[in-house]
Amino acid sequence: MTSDPFYLPFQKSPRTLPEFPVEIYEEIILYLRPLRIGSESRSIFRRRIRDLCNLSLVCRFLWTVTRPIIFENLFFIPTPDQNLDSGRFLAVLPMSVKAREQSVPQTVMTLVRRCVFQRREQDQLAPFTSANLKHFANSYGKTLTKMTHLTTIVLRQVLLTSELFENIADCPRLTALTIEYCESQCEQLVIHQFTSRFQAKLEFFRLLVVLPYRSPRLYTSLRRDQINAFSPLVHTISSLSTDSGDIVDFVINSKITPPLESVELLTVLISPRVVEFLQNLPSLTSLTMDGLYQLSPFSLQDFPTLRRLIFPHRFSHCLIGSHGLSHLSFVGNTSMTYLRSFAESPWSSIEHYNPISNLSIPLSFAFHLASSEEQAKLTSVTKLTISSSNSSTDIFKNREDIRTIKKFLSKVAPPSLTELCFVNITFDGRPRERDLIRFFTTRKLFPELERLSFLDTAQGDEFQWKKDTDSDEWKWIIPGEY
């Protein structure tokens, strides 16, 4: 058994393993393989990787097949200790292998698809010196060009250096770049030279600069001229995510219509000028806005290709017109003022939500729809999420709230519902709550329901039930299982 931390041990045995059809191996690996980053909890992601590692120990064939999945992600994390001054950093592989090595074996390098440079969460406010962060970025930046299949780079709270930019630009297969809350000592011209070399390669670009833990709120990690130096990247990409109004203003002023299919604007002021820019994107299919919105009509008829929309529900009354959405999420905090506006909007009518298949609404909207006299169902919805704007809202203490939830689901939820999720709504397993679980899983009401979830975003808790497709019995999913 090898002692190299980057290699898994092989099982050495004279026995011959029984032959199984390749399709069986394919199904097992497909079941274990982690989903897209961020689509499931970290505990489930780690469990999947751990199970793949265990599977890889069976034989050399499975080791060969699973190795590209196990080493798909690589994390470089600086540690604020005495090792930092000597240029030694922490390299973390997703299988929880850690090494204080200055280099990663080439056999691992060729398997990496996604590389992350980030500071540990507990060190976000730690006083790293520029010299140390520069040494970190330059030392491991050199490894990027050795990752011959690298497609995604994520930079979180690290120092952007000219050497790091140079190495990123030399990655031949790179299509996605994320920069979150990073600082840079590079001048605008240096960044512009980098973007001009990289512009034709990129498909996805994410730039977050508004520091959430600083005061005043609009303190940014990069200067305005540095932010604008990244703007030309937007001209050729298909997906943009940013909290910088400067990026949006630059693209609008350039008079160039980028081929954007997905746009995510976080904390950006949505003015009529921005709306007009979005309307002129011929291929826009996904739009996320959670910032301030200037109160003017936002006509969905002007977005014929839009299929996915995430929108502040305090401005839901501004959304007008017919639509072709398949995914709609209302996000943010509510108040009685905005709830009264919602009651007068088209979204107070259940029929207006068709043909949406994936719907997320606040608890207050659900209560309002339950009290309406309209006799209609969400005929197309297969996944329904009900969320509370206040963390850990306990509706189960109030019998009237429970009756309202039951009324809403009985009245509105269609028989085709397959997934039901409650976010920031407390679940403690009390008898009253267990009765509600039995109500949710009643085959008569929701014959197609397969998954029921209670998620607490603040505490990270999750309670999930899943229906066994063979026995039709419901079982509780242990946190971290899948």
N, C-alpha and C positions, 0 to 999 in steps of 0.2 A: 504494500500500500504506500503510495507516494506521499511525501510530506509537503510537497509544493502546495501552498494554499490556493493556487489558481486552477488546480486540477483535481478531479474527483477520482477516488479509488475505483479499481475494477474488481469484480468478483472473479477470483481465479479458482476454477474447479474443473475436474475432468469430465463432469457430467455434461450431457447434451440436452439442451433445453428443448422441450416439445415445440414442434413447428405450429405456428398460428398463422392464419391468413393475414396478409398485410393490412387488410381493411380493419381488422381488430386493433392492431397497433395504431393505425391512423385515428380511430375513434377515441382510443384512450388518450392519446397525445392532444387531440383536439379538445377533449374535455378538460384536461389539466392546463392547457395553455392559458396564460394570463390574457385578459381582455385588454382593450385599449387603455393606456395610462389615464387614470382619473375616472374611469367608468365604474370602478368598484373600490371598496375600502382597501387601505394599506394592508390590513391584517389578512384579507383574502388574497391579495396579490402575493404577500410573503408566503402564505400557505401553498399557493399554487407552485411557486418556485421551489419550495421545500419538497413538495410531492414529486415534482419533476426530477429533482436531485436524487430522491430515493429510487425513482424508476430507472434512472441512468446507471445505478449500481448493479442492475440485473445482469447486463451483458454488454459487450463492446458495441453491438449493433444499436441498442437503445441509448448508450452513451453518445454515439455518433449522431443519432437523430435528435436527441434532446439538447445537446450542447449549444447549438445556435440559439435556442430559446432561452436557456439559462443565462447565457452571457449577452443577451440582447441589449441590456441596459448597463451602463457603467457610471459610477458616481465618484467624483473627486471632491473631497471636503477638506478645507484647511482647518487645523486644530490650533487654538490659541495657547500653545504651551511652549516649552523649551525647544521642541523639535521644529517649530516654525522657523526659528532663526537659523537653523542648520539646513533649511530647505527640505525637510522631510514632512510629508503630508499623508493624509489618510485616504487610501483608495478603497472604495466600498463597492463590491459587486452585489447584485440583487439577491444572490443566494446567501447573503450575510457573511461572505468570506471577506476578511479585512487584512490588509497588508501594509506595513510601513515601508514599502518598497518605493524607490524612486522611479522604477519603470514597471510596466505591465508586460507579461510575455506576449510575443507577437502572435502566438496561436490564439490568444484571447482577443487581441486587437482586431483581427480580421473578422471576428464574429459580432462585434459591437455595432448596433444600429442607432443607438441613442446614447449620447454622452452628456452628463450633467455636471457642471461646475457650480457648487453652491456652498454657502456657509450653513453650519448646523443651526437649527431653529433656536436652540438655547444660546447661540452666539450672535444673534442678529444685532444686538446692541453692544457687543463687545468691542473694545477699542483696538481694532487691527490697525497696524501702521501701513502706510502706502507702500513702503519698501517690501514688507512681508507679502502683501497681497499681490504686488507686482511680480515678485519672485514666484509665487504660487501660480499665477496666470501664465507666466512665461515657461515655467518648468514643465507643466502638464499640457500647455498649449502645443508643444512640440509633438506630443503623441497623437494629435488629431489626424495628421497626414498619414499615419500608419494604419488608421482605421479605414481600410479600403472600402468597406460597405456602410460607412457612417452616413445616415440621412438626416439626423436631427441633433442639434446642439442646443442645450439650455444653459444659460448663464444667470445665476441668481446671487445678487449682492456680492459680486466680485469686482475687481478692478479691470476695466477694459484697457488693454495696452495695444500699442501698434504691432508688437510681435504676435499677440493673440489674434488680432484681426488678420494678420498675414497668414497665419496657419489656418484660420477658418476659410479664407478665400482659396486656399490650395486644396480643400476637400472636394474631390471630384463629383461625389454623388449627393452632396448636401442639398436638401430641398426645404428644410424647416429650421428657422432660427428664432429662439426666444431669449429676450433680454429683460430681466426683471430687477428693478431697483439697483442697478449697477452704477458705479462712478467711473469716470474716465479722466485722464490727464491729457488725452489726445486733443489736438486742435481740430476744428471743423474740416480743414482741408484733408487731414489724414483719414478721418472717418469717411469723407466723401470719396477719396481714392479707393478705399475698401469697398464701399457700396457699388461703385462703378464696375469693379472687377466681379462682384458677386451678384449683381442685379439679374443677369440672365438665368441664373441657377435656381433662385428661390421661388417657392410656391406658397409658403406660409411664413408670416413674420408677426411676432408678438413683441411689443415694446411697452413696458410699464415703468413709469418714472415718478408718479405721485406717491410719495412715501406716506403710508397710512398711519405710522406711529409718530410722525413729526407734527409740530405745530409751528406756524399755521398750516392748514390743510393742504395748501397748494405748494408746499415745499417739494421740489423735484430733485431727483438724484443726478440728473444731467442738466447742463446749461441749455438755454434755448437754441443757441447756435449748434450745439452738439446734437440736439434732437432733430433739428431741421436737416442735418447732414444725412440722417437715415431715411429721409422722406422719399428720395428717388426709388427706393426699393419697392414702394407701393405701386409704382407705375406698371410693374410686370407680374406681381403676385396674384394669386387667386383667393388668398385668405389673409385677413388683417385683424389683429386684436391689439387695442391700445387704450390707454387712459390719457393720452396727450392730445389736447385740442390743437397744439401747434402742428402735429402731423396732419391732422384733418384739414386745417386751414391751408397748409402748404399744397396739398393735393388739389384742393378746390381752386386755389389761385393759379395752379399750373395749367389749368384748362385741358388737362389730359384725362381721358376717361379710362381708368385702369380696368383690367378684366376680373374684377373682384366678384367672387361667388359667395363668400362668407365674410361678414363684417361684425366685429364685436367692439362697441364703444363703451368704455367703462369710465364713469364720472365725467364724461365729456358733455358739455352743454349742447343739447340738440336744438339748434335754431332752425328757422325756415330755410336758411341757406344750406345747412347740412342735409335737411330732408330733401331739398331739390337735388343735391349732389347724389344722394342715395337713389332717388328716382331715376336718375340717368344711367345707373349701372344696369346694363342689359341682361346680365347673367346672375343677378343677386338672388340666391335661394335661401340664405340663412342670415338673420339679423338679430343682434343682441344689443340692447340699450338699457342701462340701469342708472344713468345720470339724470341731471336736471333736464326737463323738457319744457320749452317755451310753449305756453298753452295756445296751440293752434291746431286745426284739424290735421290728422295724419290719415290720409285716405289709402286704404289697402288696395283699392282699385288701381292705384298708380304703381303697384308692385305686382304685376301679373305672374312673375316667376317665383315670388317669395313663397316658401313652404314651411320655414321654421322661424318663429318670432319669439324672442324673450323681451318683455316690455315692462316698465314700472307700472304696477297696478294702480298707483295713485293717479296715473294719467290715462287710465283705461277709457275714460269717456272721450278722449281725443281720437281714439281709433274708430274710424268710420268706414262705411262702404263694405261691399261684398269681398270675399277673399277665397283663396284656394289653399289655406294653411292646412298642414297635416300635424304640426307641432306648435303649441302655444303655451307659454309660461308667463304668468303674471308674477313679478318679483317685487320685493321691497316692503316697506312698512305702510300700514293703512291708518286712516283716521276717520272719524265720523263725517268730516267735511268731504273727503274723497268718496266715502261710501254713498253719500247722498248723490254725488255726481254719477257714480256707477249705476244707481237705480234709474237714472234718466238716460243711460247710454244703451246702445244696441246690445251690449254684452249682458244686460239683465234679462235678455230673452234666451232661453235654452237653445232654440233652433239656430241661433246665430253661431253656435259653436260647431255646427256641422260644416264641412266633413273632417274635423280634427280627430286624429286617432290618439295623439299623446297630449294630454291636457293637465296643466298644473295651475290651481287657483288657490287664493287665500281662504282661510276658514270663514272669514266674514262674507265672502262671495257665496260660499256654499250655503251658509245660513240664509242669505237673502234669496237665493234661488229656491231653497226649500219652502220658503214662505210665499212664493208667488203662486198665482192661480193658474199659471200656464200648464197645460197637460202635454208634455213632450219629453222625449228622452234624448240623451247624447248618443245618437244611433251609431256613430262611427268610432267612439272612444274605446280603445283597448287597454290603455294605461292611464290611470287617474291618480294625481297627486294632490293632496290637500295639506296646506302648510299654514303654520301660525307665524305671524311676524314677530311675536314675542317668544323668546327661548323657553322651551319646556312649559307650554301652556297645558294645564290639567283640566281638560273638558270633562273627565270622567267623575269629577267630584260633583258635577251638576247633572241631575237626572234629566233636566229639560234639554241640556246640550246634547246628551246621548240620544234623546228622542228626536232632536232636530237632525243629527247626523244620520240616524236610521231613516228618517223621512226623506232626507235629501237623496240618499243612495237608492232607496226603494223607488223613489219617484223618477230619478234622473239617470242613474247608472244603467247601461244596457246589459242584456244577457251576455253579450260578446266580451265583456270586461275580463281581461286576463291578469292584470296587475293593479293592485291598490296600495298606495303608499301615503303614510301620514308623516309629516316633517315637523319637528319641534312640538309634538303633542305627546305629553308624558304617558308612558305605559309602565305600570308597576305590577301587573299580573293579579290585581285584586279581583274578587268574585264578579264585581260589576263589569270589569273589563273582560273577563273570561266569557261572560255572557255575550258581550259585544263581538268577541272573536267568533263565537258560534254563529252569531247573526251574519257576520261577513262571509263565513265559509258555508253558508246554507246553499246547497246545490240548487234548490228551487229558484233562488234569487239570482245567483251568479254561477251558472253551470260551467262556464269556461274559466273561472278564476283559478290562477295557478300560484300566485305569490301575493303575500300580505306583509307589509313592512311598517315599522315604526322607527324613525330615525331622529336622533337628537344631534344636531350639527354642533352644538356648543360643547357637549360632553363626549361626543364621539360614540354614543351608545347606539346599538341597533338591535331590534327584535324582529325576527323574520320567520314567517311560516311558509312552507312550500308544499304543494299537493303532489303526492306520489302519483305519477301518471298510470301506474299499473293497478294500484289498490284503491285509488281515489281517496286515500286517507291523508290528513294533514299532519305535518311534523314540524316541530320547532327547529330552526337552523341555529346551531351553536355558533356564536360570534367567531368569525375567522374561517368558518367552513363555507362551502359553496355548493 
